[in-house]
Amino acid sequence: MTTNTVVQAAWGLLLAGLTGRDDVVFGATVSGRPADLDGVEHILGLFINTVAVRLRAHPARTVAELLTDLQRRQAALAEHHHVGLTRLQEIAHAAPLFDTLLVFENFPHRDALAAETYGGVRLRDVEVVDATHYPLSLNVFPGERLRLRLCHRPDAVDAERAAELLERFRAILVRISADPERPVAGIDVLTDGERRAVLEEWNATG
């Protein structure tokens, strides 16, 4: 199971829990380089694309089954990652398809890029600047520890709410990795503090 699949499942479960749905769609960025294009790995340019990811969080399924299904379906779609978002919206007869974005930053770290030589050219410094128009954009940076950054449009989500969403997402990641055999229904969006309040403080009956 890839880390990206686990992250996508956790984000989908967060959206499902917050919206009360078991079928959600969110956006994800992909490299967008068609594998069948000869020499594509040597072509300069930004091929990056945004695709729709659909998660069906049926309550009775186990987390492991959810992850397996998600990874299988994502792998089957990989050869179509170059299809533009506008075209996808035309096919689905829906626009927009989603209003949150997940970016899994699996390209080399800037220090690693700066240490390499490319055709005799060495990069002295690398700075990455990005922005999206979506109300919520989650950036995930893999490594020895996952680093998370949640970008939000202030007119849609304030800073306090964004911090709360990030904490909920972190809690879901911990829960699904701790016990992949638990049913999806057992993964809720409560933080540890909220869970204690519900089970111990509010429920402190004789």
N, C-alpha and C positions, 0 to 999 in steps of 0.2 A: 504494500500500500504506500503510495507516495505521500509526502508531507502536504503537497498541494491538495490532494484529495481530502485529507483530514481537515485541512483549513477550510476548504469549500463546504464540506459537510457541516462544520461548526457554524459557519456564517449562515448557511441555509436553515439550520435548526434555530438559530437566533431569530431570523426573520419569520420563520414559521411560528415560533412561540409568541413573538410580539404581535403578529397579525391574526393569530388564531386559525391559521390555515395549515394543511398538510401538503400543499403543493405550491411551491414558490419558485420565482425566477429572479436571478440577479445577473449582473454583468461580470465578465472576467476578461482580463487582457491576455492575449496570446501573441506569440512571435509573428504569426501571419505569414511565415515563409513557406510556400508550398514545397513539400519534399520532392515532388516529381520535376521541379524546375532545375535543370542541369546547372551546377555551379552556384546555386542560390546562396551557399554559405560564404561565397567570396564577393557578393554584390553589396555595395554600400547603399545605405538608405534605411529609412524607418518603415519596416513592414508591419509594425505592431497593429493589432486589430482588437476589437472588442466583440466578444461573442456572448450569447445568452446561455446561462447554466440553469437547468431545471432540476430541482430537488423535490422528490416525492417522499415525504416523511411519514409514511404510514405508521401509526402508533404501535402496531403489533410486531413490526419487524425489529430485528436486533440492529444495533449500531453497526456491527460487522457486516450484516446483509446490506444495509444502507450504503456503507462505504464501498463494498464490492460492486454494487449496482452502479453507483455514481462513477467509479473509476472505469468500469467497463463501457459505459455510455460515452464518457468523455474521450476514451481512446478511440472509439468508433467514429467520433466526430472530428478527430485530429486532422484528417486529410481535407476537411472543409474549412479550416481555420482562416483561410485567406478570403473567404466570402465576406463582403462588407456588411456592416450593421444595417445600412439603408436597405440593402437587398433582403436581409433577414426580416426586416420589418414589413417589406412588401409581401414576402412569402406568407408571413403570419397574419397579414392584414391587421396589424396592430402597431401603434407607435405612441408612446415609447413602450418597449418590451419590459423595461425594468427601471428602477430609480436608485439602485445602489450598485456599487462597483467594488470588485475585489481584485487587487493587484498583487500577484505573487512575484516578488522581485528576485528571480533566480539567475540573473546575470552576474558575472564576476564582480566582486567588490572593487571599489575604485583603486585600492592599493594594489590589488592583483593586476588590474588593467595597466596601471602605471609602471609595473615591474616588467611587463612584456615588451617585446619589440615586434612591430607589425610591418613587414616588408622594408625594414631599415628605418622605420619611423617609431620613435618612442614617445609615449604620452607622459608629459611631465606632471599633469594634474588632471583629475576628472571630477567634474561637478555635475550632479544630476538634479534637475529642477523639473517638477511636474505639477500639473493641476488638472482638475476635471470639473465639469459643470454639474455633476450629480450631487444630490443632497448629502449623501454619505459615500465615502471612498475609503476602503480599508487597504492599507499597504502592509504586506507581510514580508519581512526580511529573514530568510532562513540562515542558519548557522548553528553553532553549538547551542545557542538559545535562540528561540524565535523573538524577533523584535516586531512590535506592532505599532502602527501609526494610523489613527482614524482622522481623516480630513472631513470637515463638515461645512456646509453653507450656513452661516449664522442666521439667515432668514428662515431656514427650515429646521435646524437643530442647534440649540445653544450649547455652550461649552460644558455645562453641568450634565446635560442629557448625553452628550457625546462621551464624556468620561464614564458615565453609567453604562452605556452600551458597550464600551470597550471592556469594562469589568465583567459584564454578562458574557461577552464572547470568550474572555479568558477562562471563566468558570466552566463554560460548555466544553472548551478544548480539554480542560483537565478531566472532566467527567467522561467524555467519550474515549479518551486515551486510557483512563484508569480501568474501565470495564466495558470493552467492546461488545460483550455478549448481553448487556442489559438491553431491554426493549427501548425503542425510540421514545415511547411514552414516559419513560423514566428520566429523560433528559429535559429538565425544565430550565427556564431562563432566570430563575431567582439567583441572586448573589448569595454568598454564604451568610451574610448579615441578615438578609431578608428571610432566608430559610430558618435561621435561629429565631427570628421574631415570630414567624408563623407557627413554628412547631413548639417553641418554649415559652415565649412571652405572651402571645395572644392565646395560647392553648394551655395556659397554666391553671387548669381546673383541678379540683379535688380528685 
